[in-house]
Amino acid sequence: MEFLAGPHLDLLPNRSKINTFHSVIFNVPGVYLYGCTPHPNMGMLGLVVVDNNFENIADIKKTELSPVASSVLNNLLEEISLNLR
Ligand SMILES: [Cu+2]
């Protein structure tokens, strides 16, 4: 996996190795978008919300993705906004 967007991506480790356990400690609050390294544009994406902080959500929405991946991202964003209510 690799991070596609998020606050201070420079502070996070590089993409994971395939079939290897990968752990990340998030020190900066915010929303992080990650994708399966070979297939982010097929929509294999996920979001991590650290410290319930959504300040950078506009940047996440601006991430350039394929039409399929954009639609998956929109669904994920919808889900986290439903969970906020
Ligand atoms: Cu994949």
PDB file of the backbone (N, CA, C, O) and the ligand in Angstrom, with CONECT records:
HET     CU  A 101       1
ATOM      1  N   MET A   1       0.838  -1.184   0.000  1.00  0.00           N
ATOM      2  CA  MET A   1       0.000   0.000   0.000  1.00  0.00           C
ATOM      3  C   MET A   1       0.873   1.233   0.000  1.00  0.00           C
ATOM      4  O   MET A   1       2.061   1.182   0.318  1.00  0.00           O
ATOM      5  N   GLU A   2       0.270   2.320  -0.356  1.00  0.00           N
ATOM      6  CA  GLU A   2       0.968   3.598  -0.297  1.00  0.00           C
ATOM      7  C   GLU A   2      -0.046   4.700  -0.003  1.00  0.00           C
ATOM      8  O   GLU A   2      -1.229   4.581  -0.322  1.00  0.00           O
ATOM      9  N   PHE A   3       0.437   5.757   0.604  1.00  0.00           N
ATOM     10  CA  PHE A   3      -0.436   6.888   0.882  1.00  0.00           C
ATOM     11  C   PHE A   3      -0.511   7.783  -0.338  1.00  0.00           C
ATOM     12  O   PHE A   3       0.501   8.076  -0.974  1.00  0.00           O
ATOM     13  N   LEU A   4      -1.725   8.215  -0.658  1.00  0.00           N
ATOM     14  CA  LEU A   4      -1.952   9.066  -1.824  1.00  0.00           C
ATOM     15  C   LEU A   4      -2.177  10.515  -1.414  1.00  0.00           C
ATOM     16  O   LEU A   4      -1.893  11.433  -2.182  1.00  0.00           O
ATOM     17  N   ALA A   5      -2.679  10.716  -0.218  1.00  0.00           N
ATOM     18  CA  ALA A   5      -2.921  12.070   0.275  1.00  0.00           C
ATOM     19  C   ALA A   5      -3.021  12.015   1.793  1.00  0.00           C
ATOM     20  O   ALA A   5      -3.368  10.990   2.380  1.00  0.00           O
ATOM     21  N   GLY A   6      -2.708  13.145   2.403  1.00  0.00           N
ATOM     22  CA  GLY A   6      -2.782  13.229   3.857  1.00  0.00           C
ATOM     23  C   GLY A   6      -1.837  14.302   4.326  1.00  0.00           C
ATOM     24  O   GLY A   6      -0.984  14.771   3.572  1.00  0.00           O
ATOM     25  N   PRO A   7      -1.994  14.697   5.597  1.00  0.00           N
ATOM     26  CA  PRO A   7      -1.105  15.736   6.117  1.00  0.00           C
ATOM     27  C   PRO A   7       0.303  15.181   6.344  1.00  0.00           C
ATOM     28  O   PRO A   7       0.461  14.090   6.892  1.00  0.00           O
ATOM     29  N   HIS A   8       1.287  15.906   5.938  1.00  0.00           N
ATOM     30  CA  HIS A   8       2.693  15.536   6.173  1.00  0.00           C
ATOM     31  C   HIS A   8       3.020  14.110   5.769  1.00  0.00           C
ATOM     32  O   HIS A   8       3.503  13.317   6.578  1.00  0.00           O
ATOM     33  N   LEU A   9       2.755  13.791   4.510  1.00  0.00           N
ATOM     34  CA  LEU A   9       3.089  12.447   4.022  1.00  0.00           C
ATOM     35  C   LEU A   9       4.594  12.193   4.108  1.00  0.00           C
ATOM     36  O   LEU A   9       5.043  11.049   4.159  1.00  0.00           O
ATOM     37  N   ASP A  10       5.353  13.275   4.124  1.00  0.00           N
ATOM     38  CA  ASP A  10       6.810  13.125   4.211  1.00  0.00           C
ATOM     39  C   ASP A  10       7.237  12.479   5.534  1.00  0.00           C
ATOM     40  O   ASP A  10       8.349  11.963   5.645  1.00  0.00           O
ATOM     41  N   LEU A  11       6.350  12.508   6.536  1.00  0.00           N
ATOM     42  CA  LEU A  11       6.703  11.936   7.835  1.00  0.00           C
ATOM     43  C   LEU A  11       6.364  10.454   7.923  1.00  0.00           C
ATOM     44  O   LEU A  11       6.719   9.791   8.897  1.00  0.00           O
ATOM     45  N   LEU A  12       5.679   9.932   6.910  1.00  0.00           N
ATOM     46  CA  LEU A  12       5.261   8.528   6.952  1.00  0.00           C
ATOM     47  C   LEU A  12       6.257   7.660   6.187  1.00  0.00           C
ATOM     48  O   LEU A  12       6.966   8.139   5.302  1.00  0.00           O
ATOM     49  N   PRO A  13       6.300   6.366   6.546  1.00  0.00           N
ATOM     50  CA  PRO A  13       7.212   5.477   5.817  1.00  0.00           C
ATOM     51  C   PRO A  13       6.789   5.330   4.358  1.00  0.00           C
ATOM     52  O   PRO A  13       5.632   5.576   4.017  1.00  0.00           O
ATOM     53  N   ASN A  14       7.708   4.937   3.513  1.00  0.00           N
ATOM     54  CA  ASN A  14       7.423   4.706   2.100  1.00  0.00           C
ATOM     55  C   ASN A  14       6.427   3.567   1.945  1.00  0.00           C
ATOM     56  O   ASN A  14       6.001   2.953   2.923  1.00  0.00           O
ATOM     57  N   ARG A  15       6.067   3.301   0.705  1.00  0.00           N
ATOM     58  CA  ARG A  15       5.096   2.236   0.437  1.00  0.00           C
ATOM     59  C   ARG A  15       5.550   0.913   1.052  1.00  0.00           C
ATOM     60  O   ARG A  15       6.744   0.651   1.203  1.00  0.00           O
ATOM     61  N   SER A  16       4.580   0.104   1.396  1.00  0.00           N
ATOM     62  CA  SER A  16       4.894  -1.181   2.010  1.00  0.00           C
ATOM     63  C   SER A  16       5.434  -2.142   0.957  1.00  0.00           C
ATOM     64  O   SER A  16       5.266  -1.927  -0.244  1.00  0.00           O
ATOM     65  N   LYS A  17       6.086  -3.204   1.427  1.00  0.00           N
ATOM     66  CA  LYS A  17       6.510  -4.274   0.531  1.00  0.00           C
ATOM     67  C   LYS A  17       5.355  -5.253   0.398  1.00  0.00           C
ATOM     68  O   LYS A  17       4.552  -5.412   1.317  1.00  0.00           O
ATOM     69  N   ILE A  18       5.281  -5.901  -0.745  1.00  0.00           N
ATOM     70  CA  ILE A  18       4.164  -6.807  -0.998  1.00  0.00           C
ATOM     71  C   ILE A  18       4.240  -8.024  -0.064  1.00  0.00           C
ATOM     72  O   ILE A  18       5.317  -8.564   0.189  1.00  0.00           O
ATOM     73  N   ASN A  19       3.064  -8.443   0.444  1.00  0.00           N
ATOM     74  CA  ASN A  19       2.960  -9.627   1.319  1.00  0.00           C
ATOM     75  C   ASN A  19       3.799  -9.519   2.590  1.00  0.00           C
ATOM     76  O   ASN A  19       4.269 -10.528   3.115  1.00  0.00           O
ATOM     77  N   THR A  20       3.982  -8.316   3.074  1.00  0.00           N
ATOM     78  CA  THR A  20       4.767  -8.117   4.285  1.00  0.00           C
ATOM     79  C   THR A  20       3.951  -7.280   5.261  1.00  0.00           C
ATOM     80  O   THR A  20       3.287  -6.321   4.867  1.00  0.00           O
ATOM     81  N   PHE A  21       4.006  -7.649   6.533  1.00  0.00           N
ATOM     82  CA  PHE A  21       3.313  -6.875   7.548  1.00  0.00           C
ATOM     83  C   PHE A  21       3.846  -5.441   7.516  1.00  0.00           C
ATOM     84  O   PHE A  21       5.048  -5.202   7.400  1.00  0.00           O
ATOM     85  N   HIS A  22       2.916  -4.508   7.621  1.00  0.00           N
ATOM     86  CA  HIS A  22       3.304  -3.101   7.531  1.00  0.00           C
ATOM     87  C   HIS A  22       2.567  -2.343   8.617  1.00  0.00           C
ATOM     88  O   HIS A  22       1.341  -2.415   8.692  1.00  0.00           O
ATOM     89  N   SER A  23       3.271  -1.632   9.444  1.00  0.00           N
ATOM     90  CA  SER A  23       2.574  -0.837  10.452  1.00  0.00           C
ATOM     91  C   SER A  23       3.009   0.614  10.347  1.00  0.00           C
ATOM     92  O   SER A  23       4.146   0.929   9.993  1.00  0.00           O
ATOM     93  N   VAL A  24       2.072   1.475  10.664  1.00  0.00           N
ATOM     94  CA  VAL A  24       2.314   2.910  10.561  1.00  0.00           C
ATOM     95  C   VAL A  24       1.823   3.558  11.844  1.00  0.00           C
ATOM     96  O   VAL A  24       0.730   3.249  12.319  1.00  0.00           O
ATOM     97  N   ILE A  25       2.604   4.432  12.393  1.00  0.00           N
ATOM     98  CA  ILE A  25       2.154   5.227  13.538  1.00  0.00           C
ATOM     99  C   ILE A  25       1.889   6.640  13.028  1.00  0.00           C
ATOM    100  O   ILE A  25       2.765   7.289  12.458  1.00  0.00           O
ATOM    101  N   PHE A  26       0.658   7.098  13.247  1.00  0.00           N
ATOM    102  CA  PHE A  26       0.265   8.428  12.785  1.00  0.00           C
ATOM    103  C   PHE A  26       0.482   9.426  13.912  1.00  0.00           C
ATOM    104  O   PHE A  26      -0.120   9.307  14.978  1.00  0.00           O
ATOM    105  N   ASN A  27       1.334  10.398  13.677  1.00  0.00           N
ATOM    106  CA  ASN A  27       1.576  11.432  14.690  1.00  0.00           C
ATOM    107  C   ASN A  27       0.881  12.737  14.364  1.00  0.00           C
ATOM    108  O   ASN A  27       0.779  13.623  15.213  1.00  0.00           O
ATOM    109  N   VAL A  28       0.399  12.859  13.125  1.00  0.00           N
ATOM    110  CA  VAL A  28      -0.251  14.106  12.713  1.00  0.00           C
ATOM    111  C   VAL A  28      -1.737  13.814  12.494  1.00  0.00           C
ATOM    112  O   VAL A  28      -2.074  12.958  11.677  1.00  0.00           O
ATOM    113  N   PRO A  29      -2.635  14.509  13.207  1.00  0.00           N
ATOM    114  CA  PRO A  29      -4.067  14.302  13.028  1.00  0.00           C
ATOM    115  C   PRO A  29      -4.514  14.687  11.622  1.00  0.00           C
ATOM    116  O   PRO A  29      -3.909  15.544  10.979  1.00  0.00           O
ATOM    117  N   GLY A  30      -5.563  14.053  11.163  1.00  0.00           N
ATOM    118  CA  GLY A  30      -6.104  14.383   9.850  1.00  0.00           C
ATOM    119  C   GLY A  30      -6.597  13.140   9.131  1.00  0.00           C
ATOM    120  O   GLY A  30      -6.629  12.044   9.690  1.00  0.00           O
ATOM    121  N   VAL A  31      -6.979  13.340   7.883  1.00  0.00           N
ATOM    122  CA  VAL A  31      -7.494  12.259   7.053  1.00  0.00           C
ATOM    123  C   VAL A  31      -6.402  11.824   6.087  1.00  0.00           C
ATOM    124  O   VAL A  31      -5.745  12.655   5.460  1.00  0.00           O
ATOM    125  N   TYR A  32      -6.215  10.519   5.974  1.00  0.00           N
ATOM    126  CA  TYR A  32      -5.207   9.938   5.087  1.00  0.00           C
ATOM    127  C   TYR A  32      -5.897   9.028   4.085  1.00  0.00           C
ATOM    128  O   TYR A  32      -6.747   8.212   4.442  1.00  0.00           O
ATOM    129  N   LEU A  33      -5.515   9.184   2.829  1.00  0.00           N
ATOM    130  CA  LEU A  33      -6.021   8.318   1.767  1.00  0.00           C
ATOM    131  C   LEU A  33      -4.899   7.379   1.352  1.00  0.00           C
ATOM    132  O   LEU A  33      -3.797   7.814   1.020  1.00  0.00           O
ATOM    133  N   TYR A  34      -5.198   6.085   1.376  1.00  0.00           N
ATOM    134  CA  TYR A  34      -4.184   5.128   0.926  1.00  0.00           C
ATOM    135  C   TYR A  34      -4.758   4.235  -0.155  1.00  0.00           C
ATOM    136  O   TYR A  34      -5.974   4.113  -0.298  1.00  0.00           O
ATOM    137  N   GLY A  35      -3.878   3.617  -0.907  1.00  0.00           N
ATOM    138  CA  GLY A  35      -4.310   2.727  -1.970  1.00  0.00           C
ATOM    139  C   GLY A  35      -3.400   1.527  -2.074  1.00  0.00           C
ATOM    140  O   GLY A  35      -2.237   1.559  -1.672  1.00  0.00           O
ATOM    141  N   CYS A  36      -3.958   0.474  -2.621  1.00  0.00           N
ATOM    142  CA  CYS A  36      -3.186  -0.716  -2.973  1.00  0.00           C
ATOM    143  C   CYS A  36      -2.231  -0.278  -4.093  1.00  0.00           C
ATOM    144  O   CYS A  36      -2.673   0.231  -5.123  1.00  0.00           O
ATOM    145  N   THR A  37      -0.934  -0.476  -3.892  1.00  0.00           N
ATOM    146  CA  THR A  37       0.044   0.112  -4.811  1.00  0.00           C
ATOM    147  C   THR A  37      -0.207  -0.204  -6.289  1.00  0.00           C
ATOM    148  O   THR A  37      -0.173   0.718  -7.104  1.00  0.00           O
ATOM    149  N   PRO A  38      -0.459  -1.467  -6.675  1.00  0.00           N
ATOM    150  CA  PRO A  38      -0.683  -1.619  -8.116  1.00  0.00           C
ATOM    151  C   PRO A  38      -2.064  -1.192  -8.608  1.00  0.00           C
ATOM    152  O   PRO A  38      -2.252  -1.003  -9.810  1.00  0.00           O
ATOM    153  N   HIS A  39      -3.036  -1.035  -7.704  1.00  0.00           N
ATOM    154  CA  HIS A  39      -4.416  -0.853  -8.182  1.00  0.00           C
ATOM    155  C   HIS A  39      -5.188   0.329  -7.613  1.00  0.00           C
ATOM    156  O   HIS A  39      -6.410   0.228  -7.502  1.00  0.00           O
ATOM    157  N   PRO A  40      -4.567   1.427  -7.250  1.00  0.00           N
ATOM    158  CA  PRO A  40      -5.398   2.502  -6.690  1.00  0.00           C
ATOM    159  C   PRO A  40      -6.458   2.983  -7.676  1.00  0.00           C
ATOM    160  O   PRO A  40      -7.557   3.367  -7.276  1.00  0.00           O
ATOM    161  N   ASN A  41      -6.128   2.960  -8.952  1.00  0.00           N
ATOM    162  CA  ASN A  41      -7.095   3.477  -9.923  1.00  0.00           C
ATOM    163  C   ASN A  41      -8.200   2.500 -10.258  1.00  0.00           C
ATOM    164  O   ASN A  41      -9.119   2.826 -11.010  1.00  0.00           O
ATOM    165  N   MET A  42      -8.113   1.280  -9.694  1.00  0.00           N
ATOM    166  CA  MET A  42      -9.256   0.365  -9.767  1.00  0.00           C
ATOM    167  C   MET A  42     -10.173   0.584  -8.564  1.00  0.00           C
ATOM    168  O   MET A  42     -11.207  -0.071  -8.433  1.00  0.00           O
ATOM    169  N   GLY A  43      -9.788   1.500  -7.700  1.00  0.00           N
ATOM    170  CA  GLY A  43     -10.636   1.821  -6.560  1.00  0.00           C
ATOM    171  C   GLY A  43     -10.265   1.088  -5.289  1.00  0.00           C
ATOM    172  O   GLY A  43     -11.034   1.092  -4.327  1.00  0.00           O
ATOM    173  N   MET A  44      -9.085   0.452  -5.266  1.00  0.00           N
ATOM    174  CA  MET A  44      -8.643  -0.217  -4.029  1.00  0.00           C
ATOM    175  C   MET A  44      -8.034   0.839  -3.119  1.00  0.00           C
ATOM    176  O   MET A  44      -6.821   1.045  -3.082  1.00  0.00           O
ATOM    177  N   LEU A  45      -8.922   1.496  -2.391  1.00  0.00           N
ATOM    178  CA  LEU A  45      -8.540   2.647  -1.576  1.00  0.00           C
ATOM    179  C   LEU A  45      -9.068   2.501  -0.163  1.00  0.00           C
ATOM    180  O   LEU A  45      -9.976   1.709   0.089  1.00  0.00           O
ATOM    181  N   GLY A  46      -8.514   3.248   0.737  1.00  0.00           N
ATOM    182  CA  GLY A  46      -9.039   3.317   2.086  1.00  0.00           C
ATOM    183  C   GLY A  46      -8.727   4.670   2.687  1.00  0.00           C
ATOM    184  O   GLY A  46      -7.850   5.396   2.219  1.00  0.00           O
ATOM    185  N   LEU A  47      -9.466   4.990   3.734  1.00  0.00           N
ATOM    186  CA  LEU A  47      -9.226   6.232   4.462  1.00  0.00           C
ATOM    187  C   LEU A  47      -8.905   5.897   5.910  1.00  0.00           C
ATOM    188  O   LEU A  47      -9.459   4.960   6.485  1.00  0.00           O
ATOM    189  N   VAL A  48      -8.019   6.664   6.477  1.00  0.00           N
ATOM    190  CA  VAL A  48      -7.743   6.596   7.918  1.00  0.00           C
ATOM    191  C   VAL A  48      -8.002   7.987   8.460  1.00  0.00           C
ATOM    192  O   VAL A  48      -7.480   8.973   7.940  1.00  0.00           O
ATOM    193  N   VAL A  49      -8.814   8.066   9.514  1.00  0.00           N
ATOM    194  CA  VAL A  49      -9.053   9.366  10.153  1.00  0.00           C
ATOM    195  C   VAL A  49      -8.368   9.331  11.518  1.00  0.00           C
ATOM    196  O   VAL A  49      -8.713   8.519  12.376  1.00  0.00           O
ATOM    197  N   VAL A  50      -7.414  10.203  11.704  1.00  0.00           N
ATOM    198  CA  VAL A  50      -6.632  10.236  12.940  1.00  0.00           C
ATOM    199  C   VAL A  50      -7.144  11.361  13.826  1.00  0.00           C
ATOM    200  O   VAL A  50      -7.211  12.519  13.413  1.00  0.00           O
ATOM    201  N   ASP A  51      -7.503  10.998  15.051  1.00  0.00           N
ATOM    202  CA  ASP A  51      -7.900  11.969  16.060  1.00  0.00           C
ATOM    203  C   ASP A  51      -9.200  12.695  15.687  1.00  0.00           C
ATOM    204  O   ASP A  51      -9.450  13.821  16.119  1.00  0.00           O
ATOM    205  N   ASN A  52     -10.024  12.010  14.867  1.00  0.00           N
ATOM    206  CA  ASN A  52     -11.319  12.590  14.474  1.00  0.00           C
ATOM    207  C   ASN A  52     -11.159  13.989  13.862  1.00  0.00           C
ATOM    208  O   ASN A  52     -12.012  14.860  14.030  1.00  0.00           O
ATOM    209  N   ASN A  53     -10.062  14.172  13.162  1.00  0.00           N
ATOM    210  CA  ASN A  53      -9.725  15.484  12.608  1.00  0.00           C
ATOM    211  C   ASN A  53      -9.947  15.474  11.093  1.00  0.00           C
ATOM    212  O   ASN A  53      -9.342  14.680  10.373  1.00  0.00           O
ATOM    213  N   PHE A  54     -10.820  16.366  10.621  1.00  0.00           N
ATOM    214  CA  PHE A  54     -11.193  16.401   9.202  1.00  0.00           C
ATOM    215  C   PHE A  54     -10.723  17.677   8.517  1.00  0.00           C
ATOM    216  O   PHE A  54     -11.220  18.026   7.446  1.00  0.00           O
ATOM    217  N   GLU A  55      -9.768  18.375   9.130  1.00  0.00           N
ATOM    218  CA  GLU A  55      -9.358  19.683   8.611  1.00  0.00           C
ATOM    219  C   GLU A  55      -8.858  19.644   7.171  1.00  0.00           C
ATOM    220  O   GLU A  55      -9.032  20.612   6.431  1.00  0.00           O
ATOM    221  N   ASN A  56      -8.241  18.538   6.766  1.00  0.00           N
ATOM    222  CA  ASN A  56      -7.652  18.477   5.422  1.00  0.00           C
ATOM    223  C   ASN A  56      -8.557  17.759   4.418  1.00  0.00           C
ATOM    224  O   ASN A  56      -8.093  17.308   3.370  1.00  0.00           O
ATOM    225  N   ILE A  57      -9.846  17.654   4.742  1.00  0.00           N
ATOM    226  CA  ILE A  57     -10.742  16.885   3.883  1.00  0.00           C
ATOM    227  C   ILE A  57     -10.814  17.477   2.462  1.00  0.00           C
ATOM    228  O   ILE A  57     -10.995  16.737   1.495  1.00  0.00           O
ATOM    229  N   ALA A  58     -10.675  18.791   2.336  1.00  0.00           N
ATOM    230  CA  ALA A  58     -10.724  19.409   1.004  1.00  0.00           C
ATOM    231  C   ALA A  58      -9.551  18.932   0.152  1.00  0.00           C
ATOM    232  O   ALA A  58      -9.701  18.709  -1.049  1.00  0.00           O
ATOM    233  N   ASP A  59      -8.387  18.778   0.776  1.00  0.00           N
ATOM    234  CA  ASP A  59      -7.222  18.280   0.030  1.00  0.00           C
ATOM    235  C   ASP A  59      -7.432  16.828  -0.408  1.00  0.00           C
ATOM    236  O   ASP A  59      -7.050  16.438  -1.511  1.00  0.00           O
ATOM    237  N   ILE A  60      -8.046  16.038   0.475  1.00  0.00           N
ATOM    238  CA  ILE A  60      -8.316  14.637   0.132  1.00  0.00           C
ATOM    239  C   ILE A  60      -9.226  14.580  -1.099  1.00  0.00           C
ATOM    240  O   ILE A  60      -9.005  13.786  -2.013  1.00  0.00           O
ATOM    241  N   LYS A  61     -10.255  15.437  -1.104  1.00  0.00           N
ATOM    242  CA  LYS A  61     -11.210  15.444  -2.221  1.00  0.00           C
ATOM    243  C   LYS A  61     -10.554  15.841  -3.526  1.00  0.00           C
ATOM    244  O   LYS A  61     -11.032  15.471  -4.599  1.00  0.00           O
ATOM    245  N   LYS A  62      -9.456  16.595  -3.450  1.00  0.00           N
ATOM    246  CA  LYS A  62      -8.783  17.082  -4.663  1.00  0.00           C
ATOM    247  C   LYS A  62      -7.814  16.058  -5.258  1.00  0.00           C
ATOM    248  O   LYS A  62      -7.235  16.300  -6.317  1.00  0.00           O
ATOM    249  N   THR A  63      -7.635  14.928  -4.593  1.00  0.00           N
ATOM    250  CA  THR A  63      -6.686  13.921  -5.086  1.00  0.00           C
ATOM    251  C   THR A  63      -7.065  13.476  -6.497  1.00  0.00           C
ATOM    252  O   THR A  63      -8.217  13.131  -6.760  1.00  0.00           O
ATOM    253  N   GLU A  64      -6.094  13.486  -7.391  1.00  0.00           N
ATOM    254  CA  GLU A  64      -6.372  13.085  -8.776  1.00  0.00           C
ATOM    255  C   GLU A  64      -6.424  11.567  -8.874  1.00  0.00           C
ATOM    256  O   GLU A  64      -5.459  10.870  -8.560  1.00  0.00           O
ATOM    257  N   LEU A  65      -7.579  11.074  -9.317  1.00  0.00           N
ATOM    258  CA  LEU A  65      -7.799   9.631  -9.413  1.00  0.00           C
ATOM    259  C   LEU A  65      -8.560   9.322 -10.688  1.00  0.00           C
ATOM    260  O   LEU A  65      -9.115  10.217 -11.326  1.00  0.00           O
ATOM    261  N   SER A  66      -8.582   8.065 -11.051  1.00  0.00           N
ATOM    262  CA  SER A  66      -9.390   7.630 -12.190  1.00  0.00           C
ATOM    263  C   SER A  66     -10.863   7.813 -11.840  1.00  0.00           C
ATOM    264  O   SER A  66     -11.196   7.970 -10.665  1.00  0.00           O
ATOM    265  N   PRO A  67     -11.759   7.796 -12.840  1.00  0.00           N
ATOM    266  CA  PRO A  67     -13.191   7.927 -12.545  1.00  0.00           C
ATOM    267  C   PRO A  67     -13.696   6.861 -11.557  1.00  0.00           C
ATOM    268  O   PRO A  67     -14.477   7.172 -10.657  1.00  0.00           O
ATOM    269  N   VAL A  68     -13.258   5.622 -11.723  1.00  0.00           N
ATOM    270  CA  VAL A  68     -13.694   4.552 -10.811  1.00  0.00           C
ATOM    271  C   VAL A  68     -13.208   4.838  -9.396  1.00  0.00           C
ATOM    272  O   VAL A  68     -13.969   4.731  -8.434  1.00  0.00           O
ATOM    273  N   ALA A  69     -11.936   5.202  -9.278  1.00  0.00           N
ATOM    274  CA  ALA A  69     -11.364   5.460  -7.958  1.00  0.00           C
ATOM    275  C   ALA A  69     -12.006   6.690  -7.314  1.00  0.00           C
ATOM    276  O   ALA A  69     -12.208   6.717  -6.100  1.00  0.00           O
ATOM    277  N   SER A  70     -12.326   7.705  -8.117  1.00  0.00           N
ATOM    278  CA  SER A  70     -12.992   8.891  -7.576  1.00  0.00           C
ATOM    279  C   SER A  70     -14.348   8.519  -7.000  1.00  0.00           C
ATOM    280  O   SER A  70     -14.748   9.020  -5.949  1.00  0.00           O
ATOM    281  N   SER A  71     -15.047   7.640  -7.695  1.00  0.00           N
ATOM    282  CA  SER A  71     -16.356   7.229  -7.216  1.00  0.00           C
ATOM    283  C   SER A  71     -16.229   6.442  -5.910  1.00  0.00           C
ATOM    284  O   SER A  71     -17.048   6.605  -5.006  1.00  0.00           O
ATOM    285  N   VAL A  72     -15.197   5.584  -5.809  1.00  0.00           N
ATOM    286  CA  VAL A  72     -14.966   4.856  -4.550  1.00  0.00           C
ATOM    287  C   VAL A  72     -14.632   5.845  -3.433  1.00  0.00           C
ATOM    288  O   VAL A  72     -15.141   5.728  -2.318  1.00  0.00           O
ATOM    289  N   LEU A  73     -13.776   6.816  -3.740  1.00  0.00           N
ATOM    290  CA  LEU A  73     -13.413   7.814  -2.728  1.00  0.00           C
ATOM    291  C   LEU A  73     -14.651   8.583  -2.261  1.00  0.00           C
ATOM    292  O   LEU A  73     -14.818   8.832  -1.067  1.00  0.00           O
ATOM    293  N   ASN A  74     -15.502   8.951  -3.192  1.00  0.00           N
ATOM    294  CA  ASN A  74     -16.727   9.665  -2.801  1.00  0.00           C
ATOM    295  C   ASN A  74     -17.580   8.821  -1.870  1.00  0.00           C
ATOM    296  O   ASN A  74     -18.157   9.340  -0.914  1.00  0.00           O
ATOM    297  N   ASN A  75     -17.666   7.516  -2.142  1.00  0.00           N
ATOM    298  CA  ASN A  75     -18.433   6.637  -1.249  1.00  0.00           C
ATOM    299  C   ASN A  75     -17.804   6.570   0.138  1.00  0.00           C
ATOM    300  O   ASN A  75     -18.506   6.583   1.150  1.00  0.00           O
ATOM    301  N   LEU A  76     -16.479   6.497   0.177  1.00  0.00           N
ATOM    302  CA  LEU A  76     -15.790   6.446   1.475  1.00  0.00           C
ATOM    303  C   LEU A  76     -16.023   7.741   2.253  1.00  0.00           C
ATOM    304  O   LEU A  76     -16.262   7.721   3.460  1.00  0.00           O
ATOM    305  N   LEU A  77     -15.949   8.869   1.538  1.00  0.00           N
ATOM    306  CA  LEU A  77     -16.156  10.165   2.197  1.00  0.00           C
ATOM    307  C   LEU A  77     -17.582  10.275   2.711  1.00  0.00           C
ATOM    308  O   LEU A  77     -17.821  10.827   3.785  1.00  0.00           O
ATOM    309  N   GLU A  78     -18.533   9.748   1.939  1.00  0.00           N
ATOM    310  CA  GLU A  78     -19.926   9.740   2.367  1.00  0.00           C
ATOM    311  C   GLU A  78     -20.069   8.912   3.651  1.00  0.00           C
ATOM    312  O   GLU A  78     -20.769   9.309   4.583  1.00  0.00           O
ATOM    313  N   GLU A  79     -19.398   7.763   3.682  1.00  0.00           N
ATOM    314  CA  GLU A  79     -19.490   6.906   4.862  1.00  0.00           C
ATOM    315  C   GLU A  79     -18.936   7.584   6.102  1.00  0.00           C
ATOM    316  O   GLU A  79     -19.545   7.511   7.169  1.00  0.00           O
ATOM    317  N   ILE A  80     -17.792   8.241   5.979  1.00  0.00           N
ATOM    318  CA  ILE A  80     -17.251   8.864   7.183  1.00  0.00           C
ATOM    319  C   ILE A  80     -18.114  10.063   7.592  1.00  0.00           C
ATOM    320  O   ILE A  80     -18.217  10.369   8.780  1.00  0.00           O
ATOM    321  N   SER A  81     -18.729  10.740   6.627  1.00  0.00           N
ATOM    322  CA  SER A  81     -19.585  11.864   7.023  1.00  0.00           C
ATOM    323  C   SER A  81     -20.854  11.344   7.709  1.00  0.00           C
ATOM    324  O   SER A  81     -21.378  11.999   8.611  1.00  0.00           O
ATOM    325  N   LEU A  82     -21.352  10.173   7.290  1.00  0.00           N
ATOM    326  CA  LEU A  82     -22.514   9.593   7.980  1.00  0.00           C
ATOM    327  C   LEU A  82     -22.148   9.222   9.406  1.00  0.00           C
ATOM    328  O   LEU A  82     -22.954   9.383  10.322  1.00  0.00           O
ATOM    329  N   ASN A  83     -20.929   8.724   9.594  1.00  0.00           N
ATOM    330  CA  ASN A  83     -20.507   8.329  10.935  1.00  0.00           C
ATOM    331  C   ASN A  83     -20.322   9.513  11.859  1.00  0.00           C
ATOM    332  O   ASN A  83     -20.281   9.357  13.079  1.00  0.00           O
ATOM    333  N   LEU A  84     -20.212  10.691  11.281  1.00  0.00           N
ATOM    334  CA  LEU A  84     -20.015  11.888  12.114  1.00  0.00           C
ATOM    335  C   LEU A  84     -21.312  12.384  12.710  1.00  0.00           C
ATOM    336  O   LEU A  84     -21.315  13.094  13.716  1.00  0.00           O
ATOM    337  N   ARG A  85     -22.428  12.003  12.078  1.00  0.00           N
ATOM    338  CA  ARG A  85     -23.709  12.530  12.537  1.00  0.00           C
ATOM    339  C   ARG A  85     -24.153  11.871  13.821  1.00  0.00           C
ATOM    340  O   ARG A  85     -25.216  12.199  14.348  1.00  0.00           O
TER     341      ARG A  85
HETATM  342 CU    CU A 101      -4.976  -4.198  -5.438  1.00  0.00          CU2+
END
